[in-house]
Structures are given as C-alpha cells and as structure tokens.
C-alpha cells in the first residue's frame, strides 16, 4: 500500500483496488460499526464497504459517470438559484466588498471541496455526509449529519419549487393561484427525479447549464439596454461600497445568499461514489469552481451595474416585462433540473440507508418492489419540499435561511473537521501548521454563519411576514 501526502496536507492511503486497509475498515464499515467488516471475497468485501460498488450480476450499476458527467451534474446542482440572488447581494454590499467576498468564498469552497475528495479517498466506504459523520463522531454523527443533509436537500428543493412559481407567475402574469404553480412544479420535479442513477441526470445537466447561461445572458443584455438603474439624468449610479444606511441584518443576509451560491458540497460524496474512477473527482471539482466563480462575478457585477439599487432577486425580475418572460422561459430547465439533482441525491441517501443491509440486495434490483420504494421516497421528499416552499414564500429569505442552517457547515465547517481527523496525528511542519489554522478558520466561519445568519434570516422573515403570507394565492413575481 502506498502512502502519499496530498495538496491538502493529508496523508492519503491508497491501494490498487481502492479498498480500505484493515485499519481503515475498523474506522467504519457500517455507519460507524467496526464489527460489521467484510468477510467473503474481494467483490463481496467491496459491496459491503461501498453500497455503490460495481456490479457483475446485471443489477443497477451506480458507478456509471466519467469526470465530465460528474462535473456537469455538479454545475447543475450548484449554479442555479444562487446566481440569481447575487446582483441584489452586490447592491447591498457594494462592488468592492461584494467582489472580495465572491472570490474569497469561491477559493474557500474550492479548498473545502478538495478536502472532501481526500476524505473520500481515505475512507472509500463513505457515500454521504451521514457516513462521514459516522467516521467523525460515531453513530450520533451518522444520525445528525444524515438527517441534517436530508433536510438541506429538502430546503433546496423547496427553493426550486418557490422559484418555479415565481417564474410561472412572471410568464403568465399571475394566470392562476400561486399554490397551483407550486403543485405543478412539484409534480414535474418528482417525475424527473425517478431515474435511480446520476448518469441519466448528467445529460439533463448539460441542458441545465446551457439554460442558466442563456437566461443570465438575456437578462444582462436586457438590463444593459433598458438601464433600470439610471437616474432622471440618465446616469447610472453604482456604489463601490455598502449602502450608507445598511443594517447588520441586511448585510449578513446578503453574505448568506453568497454562501448559498457555493452550497453544492453536501452532495459531493454521492457524486464521487458514482464515478467510474473516483480519482477523477479533482477534474470535476476544477470544472465546477472555474465555472461558478467566473459566472458569479460577471453576472453579479453586470446586472447590478445596469440595474442599480432597483435590482431584484431573483435577478431575472430586473429586466423589462418582455425580456423577463423570455429569460424565465429559458431558465425553466435549470429551475427544474437543479432541484431534481438535489432531490435525487437526497432520496438516494434515504434509499441506501433503508436498503443497503438487506439480504435480498433490493438496493440493486430492477423489480417493482425496488422501484416502489424509490418512488415512495421521492414522493415524500418532494411533498416536504412543497410544504417548505409554501411556508417560506420569499426567495431571498428562503435562500438565506437554508444557507445559514446548512450550507455553513456542509460547505465550510465539516471540511475543516475532515482535515483535522486526517491530520492531527503525525509529524508537523510549517505547511501543516498553516493548513491547521486555515481549517480552524473554516470551522469558525461556519459557526458564525450558522448562528448570526440564522438570526438575521428569521428576523427578516418576521418583519416581512405581514405582507408575504404562507400558503397564499398572491402573486410572488417581480419583488426583491
């Protein structure tokens, strides 16, 4: 077995079969239970260690993606709703602080994503944040992170249902009750979530990527022509620094919305588990981070520059009526598919958790029973998402609350803990000391985002609760 030190500072153990050594196996083979190790042959051992292990019996083959397919799924999952809130966040914070935060958060997200890849390589049996929690904290860690990640997915799914209703109200001029549009969006998303492997979603994800680029480009061109941010004198008024009367709460909510834009890490373990070659994950991660950082900067600056303080969130509402309808028509693919990717990964967590240890190997079967279990889990997940979308009917508030409660830890804090778990023992060097401090900062940032961000989001929701009612037929399009 080879032992090497990776760029994140971790001692990475590898072997030819990408299976853990006996020492790795004792860490956690079965959600933190060291006594449930493999016993009968290499293939049986791999299946017990990794529920997504390759198949030779004609069952469902989950390890089916190459790196670019994983990269497209990651882009579809990450670059969707978050980008639509960034121009409004830029208007709140100003261009200089906004740009610094976008680049800094992007760099942090790149590093923490890389650490997740190294943690998966050290412990190949991990296929979700729940498994990672089992490695860190035992059964309680498995339980807390497992249900935490599932709630995170459901909140993100709910934000996509909410955005779907905003889109349809914008296109149809509030043709029917908003609740109807949310139900339609829920049913559409449920249908697209039914395929059980991510390989199928990778092809949808290409369309999703083209969709969000197209919608953003249309919006940028539209606002550059109409210039809604121009004053009576026709001059654009753009601030480099925060608004003079900016409150701490509003500023922190803007930061939380930026964090949400990088909130894809919760699904990374699942994506790696369905790669044919897990060692290709850094390529997929690089593709994602180069794409999202560049798109976020361009979109946030250009839309804010022309829309000014009148910029809306979602940003597509900043354009004229006709352009807005066209942009939303193009964006429908990413609004649905990005939610579907999160819905799929969330349902996959419950599916594996329920079926992994069954003797009949129902997890990999192609039977009515296995399809029925999958359909039931997907349906319950989307029903919960619909309830959340109805209960928190303001786009910015739902994104901010989701970011504070979940993205804070899954994107930044937990990766710091992963690094600590892999590296606190062993020899120390100046480089290792620097990485230790960096990961301490990641954990501290997560704690601040969680505590202060949750307070700021709930405070904003309480203040606007009198005008935005839950389970309402009112038009929710066109507002900030």
C-alpha positions in Angstrom: 0.0 0.0 0.0 1.3 3.4 -0.9 1.2 6.4 1.4 1.5 9.9 0.0 0.8 13.4 1.1 -1.7 15.3 -0.9 -2.0 19.1 -1.6 -4.5 19.5 1.3 -1.9 18.3 3.7 -3.5 14.9 4.3 -1.7 11.5 4.4 -3.7 9.6 1.7 -3.7 5.8 1.8 -4.4 4.1 -1.4 -4.3 0.6 -2.8 -4.9 -1.0 -6.2 -8.5 -1.9 -5.6 -9.4 1.5 -3.9 -10.4 -0.5 -0.8 -9.5 0.4 2.7 -6.8 -1.3 4.6 -7.7 -3.3 7.7 -7.0 -0.2 9.8 -9.4 1.9 7.6 -12.0 -0.8 7.8 -12.0 -0.6 11.6 -12.9 3.1 11.4 -16.3 2.4 10.0 -17.7 -0.2 7.6 -21.3 0.0 8.5 -22.2 3.5 9.6 -19.7 3.5 12.4 -19.9 -0.1 13.5 -16.4 -1.6 13.4 -17.7 -5.1 13.9 -19.5 -5.4 10.6 -16.5 -5.8 8.3 -16.3 -7.7 5.0 -15.8 -11.5 5.1 -16.4 -13.3 1.8 -14.1 -12.4 -1.0 -12.9 -9.1 -2.6 -16.2 -8.4 -4.5 -18.3 -9.2 -1.5 -16.0 -7.1 0.6 -16.3 -4.1 -1.8 -20.1 -4.4 -1.8 -20.2 -4.4 1.9 -17.9 -1.4 2.2 -19.3 0.6 -0.7 -23.1 0.3 -1.4 -22.4 1.9 -4.9 -19.8 -0.8 -5.7 -19.6 -2.1 -9.3 -21.9 -4.9 -10.3 -21.3 -8.1 -12.3 -24.8 -9.7 -11.8 -26.9 -7.4 -14.0 -28.2 -5.2 -11.2 -28.3 -1.4 -11.2 -24.8 -0.1 -11.9 -24.4 3.1 -9.9 -20.7 3.7 -10.8 -21.5 4.9 -14.3 -20.2 8.5 -14.6 -16.9 9.8 -16.1 -15.4 13.0 -14.7 -17.1 15.4 -17.2 -20.5 14.0 -16.5 -19.9 14.4 -12.7 -18.7 18.0 -13.4 -21.9 18.8 -15.3 -24.1 17.4 -12.5 -22.1 19.4 -10.0 -22.5 22.5 -12.1 -26.3 21.9 -12.5 -26.6 21.4 -8.7 -24.6 24.4 -7.7 -25.0 27.1 -10.4 -28.8 27.6 -10.3 -30.8 29.7 -7.9 -27.7 31.0 -6.0 -26.6 33.0 -9.0 -30.0 34.8 -9.2 -29.6 36.4 -5.8 -26.0 37.7 -6.3 -26.8 41.0 -8.1 -29.1 42.0 -5.1 -26.4 41.0 -2.7 -23.9 43.1 -4.6 -26.3 46.1 -4.4 -26.4 45.7 -0.7 -22.7 45.3 0.0 -21.2 47.4 -2.9 -19.0 46.2 -5.7 -15.7 46.1 -3.8 -16.7 44.1 -0.8 -19.0 42.0 -3.0 -16.2 41.0 -5.3 -13.8 40.3 -2.5 -16.4 38.1 -0.8 -17.3 36.2 -4.0 -13.7 35.4 -4.8 -12.8 34.6 -1.2 -15.8 32.3 -0.7 -15.1 30.7 -4.1 -11.5 30.0 -3.0 -12.6 28.6 0.3 -15.2 26.4 -1.4 -12.6 25.1 -3.8 -10.3 24.1 -1.0 -13.0 22.5 1.2 -14.3 20.6 -1.9 -10.8 19.2 -2.4 -10.6 18.1 1.2 -13.9 16.2 0.8 -12.3 14.3 -2.1 -9.3 13.4 0.1 -11.6 12.3 2.9 -13.5 10.0 0.4 -10.2 8.6 -0.8 -9.1 7.9 2.8 -12.4 6.2 3.6 -13.8 4.7 0.4 -16.9 3.4 2.1 -18.3 6.9 2.5 -21.1 7.7 0.2 -22.9 10.5 2.0 -22.4 13.1 4.7 -24.0 10.7 7.1 -21.3 8.1 6.6 -18.7 10.9 7.1 -20.4 11.9 10.3 -20.1 8.3 11.4 -16.3 8.4 10.9 -16.0 11.6 12.8 -18.4 11.1 15.7 -19.8 7.6 15.6 -23.5 6.7 15.5 -24.7 10.1 16.7 -22.6 11.8 14.0 -24.1 9.5 11.4 -27.6 10.2 12.6 -27.2 14.0 12.9 -25.4 14.6 9.7 -27.6 12.2 7.8 -30.9 13.9 8.7 -29.2 17.3 8.5 -28.2 16.7 4.9 -31.6 15.4 4.0 -33.3 18.5 5.4 -30.8 20.6 3.5 -31.8 18.9 0.3 -35.5 19.3 1.1 -34.9 23.1 1.7 -33.1 23.4 -1.6 -35.8 21.5 -3.4 -38.3 23.9 -1.8 -36.5 26.9 -3.0 -36.7 25.5 -6.6 -40.5 25.0 -6.2 -40.8 28.6 -5.0 -38.7 29.8 -7.9 -40.8 27.7 -10.3 -44.0 29.5 -9.1 -42.3 32.9 -9.4 -41.3 32.0 -13.0 -44.8 30.9 -14.0 -46.4 34.0 -12.4 -44.0 36.2 -14.4 -44.6 34.4 -17.7 -48.4 34.1 -17.3 -49.0 37.5 -15.5 -50.2 35.5 -12.5 -52.6 33.5 -14.5 -53.7 31.2 -11.7 -53.3 30.9 -7.9 -49.6 30.6 -6.9 -50.3 27.4 -4.9 -51.3 25.8 -8.2 -48.0 26.7 -9.8 -46.2 25.2 -6.8 -48.1 22.0 -7.1 -47.3 21.8 -10.9 -43.6 22.4 -10.2 -43.6 19.7 -7.5 -45.1 17.1 -9.8 -42.8 18.0 -12.7 -39.7 17.7 -10.4 -40.9 14.4 -9.0 -41.2 12.9 -12.4 -37.7 13.9 -13.5 -36.3 12.5 -10.2 -37.5 9.0 -10.9 -34.4 7.6 -12.7 -32.2 5.9 -10.0 -28.7 6.7 -11.3 -27.0 10.0 -11.7 -25.7 9.1 -15.2 -29.1 9.9 -16.6 -29.2 13.3 -14.8 -25.8 14.2 -16.3 -27.5 14.6 -19.7 -30.2 16.8 -18.2 -27.5 18.8 -16.5 -26.0 19.8 -19.8 -29.3 21.4 -20.7 -29.5 22.9 -17.3 -26.0 24.5 -17.7 -27.0 26.0 -21.1 -30.3 27.1 -19.6 -28.8 29.2 -16.8 -26.2 30.7 -19.0 -28.8 31.7 -21.6 -31.2 33.1 -19.0 -28.4 35.2 -17.4 -27.1 36.4 -20.8 -30.6 37.5 -21.8 -31.1 39.4 -18.5 -27.7 41.1 -18.8 -28.4 42.2 -22.4 -31.9 43.3 -21.4 -30.8 45.5 -18.4 -27.9 46.9 -20.4 -30.5 48.2 -22.9 -33.2 49.5 -20.6 -30.8 50.5 -17.8 -33.3 50.5 -14.9 -30.7 51.8 -12.5 -30.2 55.1 -14.4 -31.4 58.2 -12.6 -33.6 61.0 -14.1 -30.4 62.4 -15.6 -29.8 59.2 -17.4 -26.6 58.5 -15.4 -26.0 55.1 -13.8 -25.5 55.3 -10.1 -23.4 52.4 -8.8 -21.8 52.2 -5.4 -18.4 50.7 -4.7 -19.1 50.4 -1.0 -22.1 49.3 1.1 -25.3 51.3 1.4 -24.9 54.2 4.0 -28.0 53.0 5.9 -27.1 49.3 5.7 -28.2 47.3 8.8 -26.1 44.5 10.1 -29.0 42.1 9.5 -29.4 43.0 5.8 -25.7 42.9 5.2 -25.4 39.5 6.8 -28.3 38.2 4.8 -26.5 39.3 1.6 -23.4 37.4 2.7 -25.6 34.3 3.4 -27.0 34.5 -0.1 -23.5 34.5 -1.5 -22.6 31.4 0.6 -25.7 29.7 -0.8 -24.2 30.1 -4.3 -21.4 27.7 -3.3 -23.6 25.3 -1.4 -23.1 22.2 -3.5 -20.7 20.3 -1.3 -23.3 18.3 0.6 -23.7 16.0 -2.5 -20.0 15.6 -3.3 -19.6 12.2 -1.6 -22.5 10.8 -3.6 -21.1 12.2 -6.9 -17.7 10.6 -6.2 -19.3 7.3 -5.3 -21.0 7.2 -8.7 -17.8 8.0 -10.6 -16.2 5.1 -12.5 -12.8 6.4 -11.3 -13.1 8.3 -8.1 -9.6 9.7 -8.5 -11.1 11.9 -11.4 -13.0 14.0 -8.8 -10.5 16.9 -8.8 -11.1 17.4 -12.5 -14.9 17.6 -11.9 -14.3 20.0 -9.0 -12.0 22.2 -11.0 -14.6 22.4 -13.8 -17.3 23.4 -11.3 -15.2 26.0 -9.5 -13.8 27.7 -12.6 -17.4 27.8 -14.0 -19.2 29.1 -10.9 -16.6 31.7 -9.7 -16.4 33.3 -13.2 -20.1 33.2 -13.8 -20.9 34.7 -10.4 -18.6 37.6 -10.8 -19.7 38.5 -14.3 -23.4 38.2 -13.5 -23.4 40.0 -10.2 -21.4 43.0 -11.5 -23.0 43.4 -14.9 -26.6 43.1 -13.7 -26.0 45.3 -10.7 -24.2 47.9 -12.8 -27.1 48.4 -15.1 -30.0 47.7 -12.6 -28.5 49.7 -9.7 -30.4 49.7 -6.4 -33.5 48.7 -8.3 -32.1 45.2 -8.9 -34.5 42.4 -8.0 -34.0 39.0 -6.5 -34.3 36.7 -8.5 -32.2 38.8 -10.8 -34.3 37.9 -13.9 -37.1 40.2 -12.4 -34.8 43.2 -13.1 -35.4 43.1 -16.8 -38.4 44.6 -18.7 -41.6 42.6 -18.8 -41.0 41.0 -22.2 -37.3 40.3 -21.5 -38.1 38.9 -18.1 -40.6 36.4 -19.6 -38.1 35.3 -22.2 -35.4 34.9 -19.6 -37.7 32.8 -17.3 -38.8 30.7 -20.3 -35.1 29.8 -20.9 -34.4 29.3 -17.2 -37.2 26.8 -16.7 -34.7 24.0 -17.4 -32.3 24.9 -14.7 -35.0 25.8 -12.2 -36.4 22.3 -12.6 -33.3 20.2 -13.2 -31.1 21.7 -10.5 -33.8 21.0 -8.0 -34.1 17.5 -9.4 -30.4 16.8 -8.8 -30.7 17.8 -5.2 -33.9 15.8 -4.9 -32.2 12.7 -6.4 -29.3 12.8 -4.0 -31.5 13.4 -1.0 -33.7 10.5 -2.0 -30.7 8.4 -2.7 -29.5 8.9 0.9 -32.7 7.5 2.3 -32.9 4.7 -0.3 -29.4 3.5 0.5 -30.0 3.9 4.2 -33.1 1.7 4.1 -31.9 -1.0 1.7 -28.1 -1.3 2.0 -28.0 -4.0 4.6 -30.9 -6.1 3.3 -30.0 -9.7 2.4 -32.1 -9.7 -0.8 -29.9 -6.8 -2.2 -33.1 -4.8 -3.1 -30.9 -1.8 -3.5 -29.5 -3.1 -6.8 -32.6 -5.0 -8.1 -34.7 -3.9 -11.0 -38.1 -5.0 -9.6 -41.4 -3.5 -8.9 -40.7 -3.6 -5.2 -37.4 -1.7 -5.6 -39.0 0.9 -7.9 -41.9 1.2 -5.5 -39.6 2.0 -2.6 -37.7 4.6 -4.7 -41.0 6.2 -5.9 -42.3 6.4 -2.3 -39.1 8.1 -1.0 -39.0 10.5 -3.9 -42.7 11.4 -3.4 -42.3 12.0 0.3 -39.2 14.2 -0.3 -40.9 16.4 -2.8 -44.0 16.7 -0.6 -41.9 18.0 2.2 -40.2 20.5 -0.2 -43.6 21.8 -1.3 -44.6 22.4 2.3 -41.3 24.4 2.9 -41.8 26.4 -0.3 -45.3 27.4 0.8 -44.3 28.2 4.4 -41.3 30.5 3.5 -42.7 32.3 0.4 -39.9 34.9 0.0 -37.0 33.9 -2.3 -34.1 35.8 -0.5 -35.3 34.7 2.9 -35.6 31.0 2.0 -32.1 31.0 0.4 -30.6 32.9 3.4 -32.2 30.6 6.0 -31.0 27.5 4.0 -27.5 28.9 3.8 -27.3 29.7 7.5 -28.7 26.4 8.8 -27.0 24.0 6.4 -24.5 25.4 3.8 -22.5 27.0 6.6 -21.5 23.5 7.9 -21.7 21.3 4.8 -19.7 23.7 2.6 -17.1 25.1 5.2 -17.2 23.7 8.7 -17.3 20.0 8.2 -14.4 20.0 5.7 -12.3 21.6 8.4 -13.3 18.7 10.7 -12.4 16.2 8.0 -8.9 17.7 7.7 -8.5 17.6 11.5 -9.5 14.0 11.6 -6.9 13.0 8.9 -4.0 15.2 10.0 -3.9 15.9 13.8 -1.7 12.9 14.3 1.7 12.5 12.8 4.6 14.9 12.2 4.0 18.6 12.0 5.6 21.2 9.6 5.2 24.8 8.9 2.9 24.0 6.0 0.8 21.7 8.1 0.5 24.4 10.8 -0.7 26.8 8.2 -3.4 24.3 7.0 -4.4 23.7 10.6 -5.1 27.4 11.1 -6.9 27.6 7.7 -9.2 24.8 8.7 -9.8 26.3 12.1 -10.9 29.5 10.2 -13.3 27.3 8.1 -14.9 25.9 11.2 -15.1 29.4 12.8 -16.7 30.9 9.7 -19.3 28.1 9.6 -20.2 28.7 13.3 -20.6 32.4 12.7 -22.7 31.9 9.5 -24.8 29.4 11.4 -25.5 31.5 14.5 -25.7 35.0 13.1 -27.1 34.0 9.7 -30.0 32.1 11.2 -30.9 35.1 13.5 -30.7 37.5 10.5 -32.8 35.4 8.3 -35.5 34.7 10.9 -35.6 38.4 11.8 -36.1 39.4 8.2 -38.9 36.8 7.8 -40.7 38.1 10.9 -40.5 41.6 9.6 -42.0 40.8 6.2 -44.4 38.2 7.5 -47.3 40.6 7.4 -47.0 41.1 3.6 -45.9 37.6 2.5 -48.4 35.0 3.8 -47.7 31.3 3.7 -49.9 29.1 1.5 -51.2 32.2 -0.4 -52.5 32.6 -3.9 -51.0 36.1 -4.2 -48.6 36.9 -7.0 -45.0 36.4 -5.8 -43.2 37.6 -9.0 -41.3 40.8 -9.5 -40.2 41.5 -6.0 -36.8 41.8 -4.3 
